[in-house]
Amino acid sequence: MRYRVTGEIRDVVNCFCSQCRKTSGHHFAATRCRRDQFELIERETLGWYRSSGKARRGFCNRCGSSLFWEPDDLDTISITAGTLDAPTGLKTVRNIYLEDMSDYHDIPVLSANE
């Protein structure tokens, strides 16, 4: 499975929702691009799983790696940051769904004034 992004990609967002944690085994660190700037070069081992009524998840059906999260209602695709070749030039900019994170995480939650 190989892909190419031909446009700009967003910095990394870490998602701690229970679905991402269960799918990835940890939090889901992802970047995102527009679908028209995303190209599958080799798709032989790509599988898709309808994970909810609003999105599907792409994975490698050979090794099981989580690769993508694709919402139905947006023209974007989220890409697992760890699958990008380095150097990426990206940085982590946000953590979301911290209320769902597991008890082994220790991430300080900042107030809006900090």
N, C-alpha and C positions, 0 to 999 in steps of 0.2 A: 504494500500500500504506500503510495507516494502522492503528495499534493504540492501545489505551489500557490502562493499568495502574490498577486500582482499589484496590489495597492497598499495603502496604509493599514496598519493594524493597531488596535487599541493596546494600551498598557495592560498589565495583568491584574485581574480581579480574582480574589480567592473566595469561593463560595463554600459555606459551611452548612448548607441545608442538608437535611437528613437524606434526601434522594441522591445528592452528589456524593455525600460521604459513603453511602451504601454502594454506589456504582463504582467509585474510584478506590475505595478502601481508606480514604483520607479526605481532605478537602479537595475541591476541584479548582486548580489554578488555570485560568484560561485567558486568552486574548480573543479578539473578535475582528472580523472583517466583513465587508459586504459580500454577498453571494456572487455577484458578478465579477468580483476580484479574487475569486477562489476557483482553483482548477484541480480536479482529480487527474493525476497523470497515470497512476496505476491503481486500479480499484479491485483487483482480483480477490484480495482478502478482506475487503471492507464489508462489514455487516451493519445493518441498522436495526435498532430496537425502539419501538414506540413506547417511551417511558412514561408518558402522560397524555392527556387529551390535548396538550398544547405544544408538544415538542417530541423530537426523536433524538436518540443518541447513536453516534457512529462508533464502531469498535473494530479492532482487527480480529477476524474470526479464526486466525491462526494462533495468535498468542494471547488474545483477550484484552489487549490494551485499550483503555478509553481514549478516544481521539477527538470526537466532536460532540457538540450539543447544538441542535438546529431547531429554533422555534418556528412554529407554523405562521405566526402573524407578523414576523419581521423579515426584512430582506438581508439578514445577517447569518453568520455561522460562527459559533464559538469554537476555538481550537485549543486543545490541551497544550499549555505553554511548554511542557516538557518534551513535546514532540518537535519543537522548532530547532533547527540547527543554530548553534552559537557561532558568533556572538549575535544576540537578538536585538540589543539596544533597548530592550524593554525594562520596565521596573514595576514592582507591585505597587498599585495605587489605592486599592480598596479591599476591605474584607466585608462580605455580606452574609446575612443570616447567621450572625454570631449567636443569636438566641438558641440556635439548633446545634451548636458545636458540642463535641463530646467532652466529657469531664477531664480528659488528659490534655486538652489544649489550655494554654495559659497566655491569652492575648488580652492585654489591657483594653477595656472599652473606654474610649474618650468621650467626654461630654461635648456638646456643640460649642462650648466656650473655650475649649482647649486647643 
